Amino acid sequence: MLGGAKRVFIVVGVVLGLAMIYTTGSEQRASEAQDGGGGSEKKETVCAMTVTADLLNVRSGPGTGHEILGKFRQGAEIDATTQVRDGFRKIDDHHWAADEYLEPVDGDRCE
């Protein structure tokens, strides 16, 4: 009978331990999500831009040698980051567009 009680005690202890680990981890994940990941990465500012070209290619990297992933029509309003490299503005993690054909929406600063 004592062996069964020990097992129950051990199982309850393990379940409570796992519950504590899970709740501590979920609180940490929530706080990281609120501050943008919590790492040393610099958070990029997002700004609204208007496409000025008739048709603007969206590429996989900053340059004309990168694959075209899509296109925007003139007048389209998009969100982009402030990062510009080799004349291309980063739109998101894997999308870039020629900066010369993007203009900040009225009142938005995108430097």
DSSP file (Angstrom, degrees, kcal/mol; ACC not computed):
  #  RESIDUE AA STRUCTURE BP1 BP2  ACC     N-H-->O    O-->H-N    N-H-->O    O-->H-N    TCO  KAPPA ALPHA  PHI   PSI    X-CA   Y-CA   Z-CA
    1    1 A M     >        0   0    0      0, 0.0     4,-1.7     0, 0.0     5,-0.1   0.000 360.0 360.0 360.0 -36.7    0.0    0.0    0.0
    2    2 A L  H  >  +     0   0    0      1,-0.2     4,-2.1     2,-0.2     5,-0.2   0.860 360.0  57.9 -65.2 -34.5    2.9    2.3    0.8
    3    3 A G  H  > S+     0   0    0      1,-0.2     4,-2.0     2,-0.2    -1,-0.2   0.890 105.8  49.0 -62.3 -40.0    4.3    1.7   -2.7
    4    4 A G  H  > S+     0   0    0      2,-0.2     4,-2.3     1,-0.2    -1,-0.2   0.879 109.9  51.3 -66.2 -39.0    1.0    3.0   -4.3
    5    5 A A  H  X S+     0   0    0     -4,-1.7     4,-2.5     2,-0.2    -2,-0.2   0.883 108.5  51.9 -66.1 -38.8    1.0    6.1   -2.2
    6    6 A K  H  X S+     0   0    0     -4,-2.1     4,-2.7     2,-0.2    -2,-0.2   0.923 109.1  50.3 -62.8 -43.8    4.6    6.9   -3.2
    7    7 A R  H  X S+     0   0    0     -4,-2.0     4,-2.9     2,-0.2     5,-0.2   0.935 111.1  47.9 -60.5 -46.2    3.7    6.6   -6.8
    8    8 A V  H  X S+     0   0    0     -4,-2.3     4,-2.8     1,-0.2     5,-0.2   0.927 112.4  50.0 -60.1 -44.6    0.7    8.9   -6.4
    9    9 A F  H  X S+     0   0    0     -4,-2.5     4,-2.3     1,-0.2    -1,-0.2   0.911 112.9  46.2 -60.7 -43.7    2.9   11.4   -4.5
   10   10 A I  H  X S+     0   0    0     -4,-2.7     4,-2.6     2,-0.2    -2,-0.2   0.920 113.1  48.9 -65.8 -45.0    5.6   11.2   -7.3
   11   11 A V  H  X S+     0   0    0     -4,-2.9     4,-2.6     2,-0.2    -2,-0.2   0.924 112.6  47.7 -62.4 -45.3    3.0   11.6  -10.1
   12   12 A V  H  X S+     0   0    0     -4,-2.8     4,-2.6    -5,-0.2     5,-0.2   0.915 112.3  50.5 -62.0 -42.6    1.4   14.6   -8.4
   13   13 A G  H  X S+     0   0    0     -4,-2.3     4,-2.4    -5,-0.2    -2,-0.2   0.908 111.5  47.3 -61.7 -42.7    4.8   16.2   -7.8
   14   14 A V  H  X S+     0   0    0     -4,-2.6     4,-2.7     2,-0.2     5,-0.2   0.925 112.5  49.4 -65.0 -44.6    5.8   15.7  -11.4
   15   15 A V  H  X S+     0   0    0     -4,-2.6     4,-2.4     1,-0.2    -2,-0.2   0.926 113.0  46.8 -61.9 -45.1    2.5   17.1  -12.7
   16   16 A L  H  X S+     0   0    0     -4,-2.6     4,-2.3     2,-0.2    -1,-0.2   0.902 112.2  51.1 -63.7 -40.0    2.7   20.2  -10.4
   17   17 A G  H  X S+     0   0    0     -4,-2.4     4,-2.3    -5,-0.2    -2,-0.2   0.922 111.3  47.0 -62.2 -44.9    6.4   20.7  -11.4
   18   18 A L  H  X S+     0   0    0     -4,-2.7     4,-2.7     1,-0.2    -1,-0.2   0.893 110.3  53.2 -64.1 -39.5    5.5   20.6  -15.1
   19   19 A A  H  X S+     0   0    0     -4,-2.4     4,-2.5    -5,-0.2     5,-0.2   0.912 109.8  48.2 -62.1 -41.7    2.6   23.0  -14.5
   20   20 A M  H  X S+     0   0    0     -4,-2.3     4,-2.2     2,-0.2    -2,-0.2   0.916 112.4  48.4 -65.1 -42.6    4.9   25.4  -12.8
   21   21 A I  H  X S+     0   0    0     -4,-2.3     4,-2.3     2,-0.2    -2,-0.2   0.918 112.5  49.2 -63.1 -43.4    7.5   25.2  -15.7
   22   22 A Y  H  X S+     0   0    0     -4,-2.7     4,-2.5     2,-0.2    -2,-0.2   0.935 112.4  46.0 -63.4 -47.7    4.8   25.7  -18.3
   23   23 A T  H  X S+     0   0    0     -4,-2.5     4,-1.9     1,-0.2    -1,-0.2   0.888 113.0  50.2 -66.7 -37.2    3.2   28.7  -16.6
   24   24 A T  H  X S+     0   0    0     -4,-2.2     4,-1.8    -5,-0.2    -1,-0.2   0.916 112.7  47.4 -64.4 -42.2    6.6   30.3  -16.1
   25   25 A G  H  X S+     0   0    0     -4,-2.3     4,-2.4    -5,-0.2    -2,-0.2   0.880 110.2  51.4 -66.3 -38.6    7.5   29.7  -19.7
   26   26 A S  H  X S+     0   0    0     -4,-2.5     4,-2.2     2,-0.2    -1,-0.2   0.868 108.4  51.9 -69.4 -35.0    4.3   31.1  -21.0
   27   27 A E  H  X S+     0   0    0     -4,-1.9     4,-2.1     2,-0.2    -1,-0.2   0.905 111.1  48.1 -64.6 -40.1    4.7   34.3  -18.9
   28   28 A Q  H  X S+     0   0    0     -4,-1.8     4,-2.2     2,-0.2    -2,-0.2   0.912 111.0  50.3 -66.2 -42.8    8.2   34.7  -20.4
   29   29 A R  H  X S+     0   0    0     -4,-2.4     4,-2.0     1,-0.2    -2,-0.2   0.892 110.2  51.0 -63.0 -39.2    6.9   34.2  -24.0
   30   30 A A  H  X S+     0   0    0     -4,-2.2     4,-1.7     2,-0.2    -1,-0.2   0.908 110.8  47.4 -64.9 -42.2    4.1   36.7  -23.4
   31   31 A S  H  X S+     0   0    0     -4,-2.1     4,-1.6     1,-0.2    -2,-0.2   0.868 111.1  51.8 -69.2 -34.4    6.6   39.4  -22.2
   32   32 A E  H  <>S+     0   0    0     -4,-2.2     5,-4.1     1,-0.2     6,-0.4   0.888 108.0  52.1 -66.5 -37.9    8.9   38.7  -25.1
   33   33 A A  H ><5S+     0   0    0     -4,-2.0     3,-0.8     3,-0.2    -1,-0.2   0.870 108.1  52.1 -65.4 -36.1    6.1   39.1  -27.5
   34   34 A Q  H 3<5S+     0   0    0     -4,-1.7    -1,-0.2     1,-0.2    -2,-0.2   0.850 113.8  41.7 -70.1 -34.0    5.2   42.5  -26.0
   35   35 A D  T ><5S-     0   0    0     -4,-1.6     3,-0.5    -5,-0.1    -1,-0.2   0.193 123.5 -96.8-102.1  18.7    8.7   43.9  -26.2
   36   36 A G  T < 5S-     0   0    0     -3,-0.8    -3,-0.2     1,-0.2     3,-0.2   0.753  85.5 -38.4  82.0  25.0    9.4   42.5  -29.7
   37   37 A G  T 3 <S-     0   0    0     -5,-4.1    -1,-0.2    -6,-0.2    -4,-0.2   0.166  74.5-116.8 112.9 -19.4   11.3   39.3  -28.9
   38   38 A G  S <  S+     0   0    0     -3,-0.5    -1,-0.2    -6,-0.4    -2,-0.1   0.337  76.6 115.9  74.7 -10.0   13.4   40.4  -26.0
   39   39 A G  S    S-     0   0    0     -3,-0.2    -1,-0.2    -7,-0.1     0, 0.0  -0.022  85.4 -94.2 -81.1-169.9   16.7   39.8  -27.8
   40   40 A S  S    S+     0   0    0     -3,-0.1     2,-0.1     2,-0.1    -1,-0.1   0.362  82.8 125.2 -87.6   6.3   19.3   42.3  -28.7
   41   41 A E        -     0   0    0      1,-0.1     2,-0.5    -5,-0.1    -3,-0.1  -0.404  66.8-118.3 -67.5 140.9   17.8   42.7  -32.2
   42   42 A K        -     0   0    0     -2,-0.1     2,-0.4     1,-0.0    -1,-0.1  -0.674  26.4-126.9 -79.4 127.8   17.0   46.2  -33.1
   43   43 A K        -     0   0    0     -2,-0.5     2,-0.3     1,-0.1    -1,-0.0  -0.619  24.0-131.3 -77.5 129.2   13.2   46.6  -33.7
   44   44 A E        -     0   0    0     -2,-0.4     2,-0.3     1,-0.1    -1,-0.1  -0.620  14.9-123.3 -84.8 139.0   12.6   48.2  -37.1
   45   45 A T        -     0   0    0     -2,-0.3    37,-0.9     1,-0.0     2,-0.4  -0.595  22.5-145.0 -77.9 138.8   10.2   51.1  -37.4
   46   46 A V  E     +A   81   0A   0     -2,-0.3     2,-0.3    35,-0.2    35,-0.2  -0.878  20.9 178.1-106.3 138.0    7.3   50.5  -39.8
   47   47 A C  E     -A   80   0A   0     33,-3.1    33,-2.7    -2,-0.4     2,-0.4  -0.961  31.6-106.4-138.0 156.6    5.9   53.4  -41.9
   48   48 A A  E     -A   79   0A   0     -2,-0.3    57,-2.2    31,-0.2     2,-0.3  -0.666  38.9-176.6 -85.5 133.2    3.2   53.8  -44.5
   49   49 A M  E     -AB  78 104A   0     29,-3.2    29,-2.8    -2,-0.4     2,-0.4  -0.925  18.6-141.3-129.2 152.7    4.4   54.3  -48.1
   50   50 A T  E     -AB  77 103A   0     53,-3.3    53,-2.3    -2,-0.3     2,-0.4  -0.942  22.9-123.6-113.1 137.4    2.7   54.9  -51.4
   51   51 A V  E     - B   0 102A   0     25,-2.3    24,-3.0    -2,-0.4    51,-0.2  -0.670  25.7-179.5 -80.4 128.0    3.9   53.3  -54.7
   52   52 A T        +     0   0    0     49,-2.7    -1,-0.1    -2,-0.4    50,-0.1   0.608  54.6  87.9-102.9 -16.9    4.7   55.9  -57.4
   53   53 A A  S    S-     0   0    0     48,-0.7     3,-0.3     1,-0.1    22,-0.1  -0.434  85.1-119.5 -78.8 156.8    5.8   53.6  -60.2
   54   54 A D  S    S+     0   0    0      1,-0.3    20,-1.6    19,-0.1     2,-0.3   0.927 104.0   2.9 -58.0 -44.3    3.2   52.2  -62.6
   55   55 A L  E    S-C   73   0B   0     18,-0.2     2,-0.5     2,-0.0    -1,-0.3  -0.955  75.6-158.8-146.9 122.6    4.2   48.7  -61.4
   56   56 A L  E     -C   72   0B   0     16,-3.1    16,-2.3    -2,-0.3     2,-0.2  -0.910  14.1-135.7-111.7 122.4    6.8   48.1  -58.7
   57   57 A N  E     -C   71   0B   0     -2,-0.5     2,-0.5    14,-0.2    41,-0.5  -0.527   9.2-148.4 -74.4 138.5    8.5   44.7  -58.4
   58   58 A V  E     -CD  70  97B   0     12,-3.0    11,-3.5    -2,-0.2    12,-1.3  -0.949  24.0-164.8-105.9 124.4    8.8   43.2  -54.9
   59   59 A R  E     -CD  68  96B   0     37,-3.5    37,-2.4    -2,-0.5     9,-0.2  -0.667  32.5-121.5-115.2 164.2   12.1   41.2  -54.7
   60   60 A S  S    S+     0   0    0      7,-2.1     8,-0.1    -2,-0.2    37,-0.1   0.569  95.7  10.3 -78.5  -9.4   13.5   38.6  -52.4
   61   61 A G  S    S-     0   0    0      2,-0.3     2,-1.7     6,-0.3     5,-0.2  -0.951  96.3 -74.5-158.6 173.5   16.6   40.8  -51.6
   62   62 A P  S    S+     0   0    0      0, 0.0     2,-0.2     0, 0.0    26,-0.1  -0.547  97.4  52.4 -81.7  81.5   17.9   44.3  -52.1
   63   63 A G  S >  S-     0   0    0     -2,-1.7     3,-1.4    24,-0.1    -2,-0.3  -0.810  87.0-100.7 164.4 157.6   18.9   44.4  -55.8
   64   64 A T  T 3  S+     0   0    0      1,-0.3    -1,-0.1    -2,-0.2     4,-0.1   0.648 113.2  68.0 -71.7 -14.1   17.6   43.7  -59.3
   65   65 A G  T 3  S+     0   0    0      2,-0.1    -1,-0.3    -3,-0.1     2,-0.2   0.566  83.0  95.0 -80.0  -8.1   19.4   40.4  -59.3
   66   66 A H  S <  S-     0   0    0     -3,-1.4    -3,-0.0    -5,-0.2     0, 0.0  -0.528  89.3 -88.5 -86.4 153.3   17.0   39.0  -56.7
   67   67 A E        -     0   0    0     -2,-0.2    -7,-2.1    -8,-0.1     2,-0.5  -0.247  37.1-119.8 -60.0 139.7   13.9   37.0  -57.6
   68   68 A I  E     +C   59   0B   0     -9,-0.2    -9,-0.3     1,-0.1    -1,-0.1  -0.739  32.4 176.3 -81.4 123.0   10.7   38.9  -58.2
   69   69 A L  E     -     0   0B   0    -11,-3.5     2,-0.3    -2,-0.5   -10,-0.2   0.624  59.8 -32.3-102.7 -18.5    8.1   37.7  -55.6
   70   70 A G  E     -C   58   0B   0    -12,-1.3   -12,-3.0     2,-0.0     2,-0.3  -0.970  57.0-114.9-179.1-175.2    5.2   40.0  -56.5
   71   71 A K  E     -C   57   0B   0     -2,-0.3     2,-0.4   -14,-0.2   -14,-0.2  -0.987   9.0-149.4-144.3 151.1    4.2   43.4  -57.7
   72   72 A F  E     -C   56   0B   0    -16,-2.3   -16,-3.1    -2,-0.3     2,-0.2  -0.953  20.5-131.8-118.0 143.2    2.5   46.6  -56.5
   73   73 A R  E >   -C   55   0B   0     -2,-0.4     3,-2.0   -18,-0.2   -22,-0.3  -0.546  40.5 -79.6 -88.7 158.9    0.4   48.9  -58.7
   74   74 A Q  T 3  S+     0   0    0    -20,-1.6   -22,-0.2     1,-0.3    -1,-0.1  -0.288 117.6  24.8 -57.1 137.0    0.8   52.7  -58.6
   75   75 A G  T 3  S+     0   0    0    -24,-3.0    -1,-0.3     1,-0.3   -23,-0.1   0.283  84.9 141.2  90.4 -10.0   -1.0   54.3  -55.7
   76   76 A A    <   -     0   0    0     -3,-2.0   -25,-2.3   -25,-0.1     2,-0.5  -0.418  45.6-140.2 -65.2 138.5   -0.9   51.2  -53.5
   77   77 A E  E     +A   50   0A   0    -27,-0.2     2,-0.3    -3,-0.1   -27,-0.2  -0.900  29.6 171.9-102.1 127.2   -0.3   52.0  -49.9
   78   78 A I  E     -A   49   0A   0    -29,-2.8   -29,-3.2    -2,-0.5     2,-0.5  -0.875  34.2-116.5-130.1 161.0    2.0   49.5  -48.2
   79   79 A D  E     +A   48   0A   0     -2,-0.3     2,-0.3   -31,-0.2   -31,-0.2  -0.856  41.1 169.3 -95.2 134.9    3.8   49.2  -44.8
   80   80 A A  E     -A   47   0A   0    -33,-2.7   -33,-3.1    -2,-0.5    11,-0.2  -0.894  29.6-113.7-138.0 166.8    7.6   49.2  -45.1
   81   81 A T  E     -A   46   0A   0      9,-3.0   -35,-0.2    -2,-0.3    11,-0.0  -0.437  27.0-114.3 -94.8 175.4   10.5   49.5  -42.7
   82   82 A T  S    S+     0   0    0    -37,-0.9     2,-0.4    -2,-0.1   -36,-0.1   0.493  82.0 111.2 -85.9  -4.4   13.1   52.3  -42.4
   83   83 A Q        +     0   0    0    -38,-0.2     7,-2.6     7,-0.2     2,-0.4  -0.600  43.1 178.8 -78.7 123.9   15.9   50.0  -43.6
   84   84 A V  E     +E   89   0B   0     -2,-0.4     2,-0.4     5,-0.2     5,-0.2  -0.993   1.8 176.0-124.7 129.9   17.3   50.9  -47.0
   85   85 A R  E >   -E   88   0B   0      3,-2.8     3,-2.0    -2,-0.4    -2,-0.0  -0.993  69.0 -12.7-137.3 128.0   20.1   49.0  -48.6
   86   86 A D  T 3  S-     0   0    0     -2,-0.4     3,-0.1     1,-0.3    -1,-0.1   0.822 129.5 -52.2  53.6  35.7   21.6   49.5  -52.1
   87   87 A G  T 3  S+     0   0    0      1,-0.2    12,-2.5    11,-0.1    13,-0.6   0.544 116.6 111.9  81.8   7.1   18.6   51.7  -53.1
   88   88 A F  E <   -EF  85  98B   0     -3,-2.0    -3,-2.8    10,-0.3     2,-0.4  -0.942  58.6-141.3-117.6 136.6   16.0   49.1  -52.0
   89   89 A R  E     -EF  84  97B   0      8,-3.3     8,-2.0    -2,-0.4     2,-0.4  -0.794  20.4-122.3 -96.8 134.4   13.7   49.4  -49.0
   90   90 A K  E     - F   0  96B   0     -7,-2.6    -9,-3.0    -2,-0.4     6,-0.2  -0.616  26.8-179.5 -75.9 125.5   12.9   46.4  -46.8
   91   91 A I  E     -     0   0B   0      4,-3.2     2,-0.2    -2,-0.4     5,-0.2   0.868  66.7 -33.1 -92.4 -46.4    9.2   45.7  -46.7
   92   92 A D  E >  S- F   0  95B   0      3,-1.3     3,-1.3   -12,-0.1    -1,-0.4  -0.826  92.4 -51.6-154.7-164.1    9.4   42.7  -44.4
   93   93 A D  T 3  S+     0   0    0      1,-0.3    -3,-0.0    -2,-0.2     3,-0.0   0.810 133.2  11.9 -51.7 -39.6   11.7   39.9  -43.6
   94   94 A H  T 3  S+     0   0    0    -33,-0.1     2,-0.4    -4,-0.0    -1,-0.3   0.049 109.6  88.5-130.7  27.1   12.1   38.6  -47.2
   95   95 A H  E <   + F   0  92B   0     -3,-1.3    -4,-3.2   -35,-0.0    -3,-1.3  -0.993  43.8 171.7-133.8 131.6   10.6   41.4  -49.4
   96   96 A W  E     -DF  59  90B   0    -37,-2.4   -37,-3.5    -2,-0.4     2,-0.3  -0.956   7.4-171.2-135.1 151.5   12.3   44.5  -50.8
   97   97 A A  E     -DF  58  89B   0     -8,-2.0    -8,-3.3    -2,-0.3     2,-0.2  -0.987  41.2 -86.2-143.0 151.7   11.3   47.2  -53.3
   98   98 A A  E >   - F   0  88B   0    -41,-0.5     3,-1.4    -2,-0.3   -10,-0.3  -0.385  34.6-148.2 -60.3 121.9   13.1   50.0  -55.1
   99   99 A D  G >  S+     0   0    0    -12,-2.5     3,-2.0     1,-0.3    -1,-0.2   0.788  90.1  70.0 -65.4 -29.7   13.1   52.9  -52.7
  100  100 A E  G 3  S+     0   0    0    -13,-0.6    -1,-0.3     1,-0.3    -2,-0.1   0.705  99.8  49.9 -64.4 -17.0   13.0   55.5  -55.4
  101  101 A Y  G <  S+     0   0    0     -3,-1.4   -49,-2.7   -49,-0.1   -48,-0.7   0.155  97.5  83.1-106.3  17.2    9.4   54.4  -56.3
  102  102 A L  E <   -B   51   0A   0     -3,-2.0   -51,-0.2   -51,-0.2   -53,-0.0  -0.980  55.0-175.3-122.8 134.1    8.1   54.6  -52.7
  103  103 A E  E     -B   50   0A   0    -53,-2.3   -53,-3.3    -2,-0.4     3,-0.1  -0.989  32.2-106.1-129.5 135.5    7.0   57.8  -51.1
  104  104 A P  E     -B   49   0A   0      0, 0.0   -55,-0.3     0, 0.0     3,-0.1  -0.305  39.5-109.8 -60.1 140.8    5.9   58.3  -47.4
  105  105 A V    >   -     0   0    0    -57,-2.2     3,-2.8     1,-0.2   -57,-0.1  -0.396  58.8 -67.5 -65.4 149.3    2.1   58.7  -46.9
  106  106 A D  T 3  S+     0   0    0      1,-0.3    -1,-0.2    -3,-0.1     3,-0.1  -0.073 122.7   5.9 -43.0 126.4    1.2   62.2  -45.9
  107  107 A G  T 3  S+     0   0    0      1,-0.2     2,-0.4    -3,-0.1    -1,-0.3   0.304 100.7 117.8  82.7  -9.5    2.5   63.0  -42.4
  108  108 A D    <   -     0   0    0     -3,-2.8     2,-0.5   -60,-0.1    -1,-0.2  -0.774  52.7-149.8 -95.0 134.2    4.4   59.8  -42.1
  109  109 A R        +     0   0    0     -2,-0.4     2,-0.2    -3,-0.1   -61,-0.1  -0.888  18.6 173.9-101.8 127.9    8.2   60.0  -41.6
  110  110 A C              0   0    0     -2,-0.5   -63,-0.1     1,-0.1    -2,-0.0  -0.585 360.0 360.0-134.2  71.3   10.1   57.1  -43.0
  111  111 A E              0   0    0     -2,-0.2    -1,-0.1   -27,-0.0   -27,-0.1   0.407 360.0 360.0-103.1 360.0   13.8   57.9  -42.7
